[in-house]
Amino acid sequence: MHIQAGVPGWTTALPHMPDGGLVLGVDQGDALVAAKRANPKIITALRHFVEGQPFPDTYDECAQDARRYYSSFIDGTYLERYLPYVDLILEYNEYYDQGMAINDPYVLKTRLIHATAFANVWNDEWRGKIVPAYVKLVIGNSPVGNDIPIDFAKLAISTNNMLGYHPYIKASVRVWPESIRDPGDWRYHSGRWHFQEQAWGLRPEWCFTEYAPYMGSTEGWRHWVCLDSDFELYKTLHRAWHTDIQGTAAYREGRVVWPAWFTIGGNWWDYLLETPQLIALADAARELWHP
């Protein structure tokens, strides 16, 4: 589950989740505490929202940014209340896309400098010192439908951290009324990460930090152009994606964290899932998720 704002009764769905299922809180440390208490076998991740997400030019400036970033939320409250309940920390979110390699190579270079500094500062100054050594950093949190530059995968592997991707499922009752799911979805959207690692010849650990049927950034499953609020279609796509992922090396080798499906937050109302729907999706995943 991806928690930005609470859904009444959401914790009752947690015992239904598969072992290793992900609950991600966006500045919601208390939600992660509640999640772990409801189901100790889940994995929790904390993301801190940063307006604008600055990207300095030099490594030293990025390292200073990393220190400011971690210090801004790993504070007294975190150490007193959240420390034993957080398994993963996210860095910045969706800050590169495949167009940068062609159109903005300098910008892409600064993004990699940023990720390198954030990973190194995490490992050298926080991990095993301020927070437990098992707490990994999730790097990149790449937007769906975009290639991830290979250097980000190499960085995740070399620093023993994780690579983030958002495997949203491209679907529309209007555009593909027979299949519902975009025929190219697995290859270019929800499974793109799999084809990337095949092309790289690398074996990173993956964390799927957002996941849901979508047609556009604000056109979630409730939008008329996506699933038009048809939850039965949502469940069908949910099961189909789990079937697809079972054929990947990352799944078979246990290198994937089960995805945080988007519940609600901010103005993302077309992605809203209510508690009975959370339970239904968790039950389906528990049946299917056995990496």
Secondary structure, DSSP 4 states (H G I P E B T S, - for coil): -EESS--TTGGGGGGGSPTTBEEEEES-HHHHHHHHHH-TTSEEEEE---SS----SSHHHHHHHHHHHHHHHSSHHIIIIIGGG--EEE-S-S---THHHHH-HHHHHHHHHHHHHHHHHIIIIIBTTTB-TT-EEEEEEEPTT-PPPHHHHHHHHHTT-EEEE--PEEB-TTT-TTT-B-TTHHHHSTTHHHHHHHHHT----EEE--B-EESSSS-BTTSTTTTTT-HHHHHHHHHHHHHHHTTSHHHHTT-EEBP-BEEE-TT-GGG---HHHHHHHHHHHHHH---
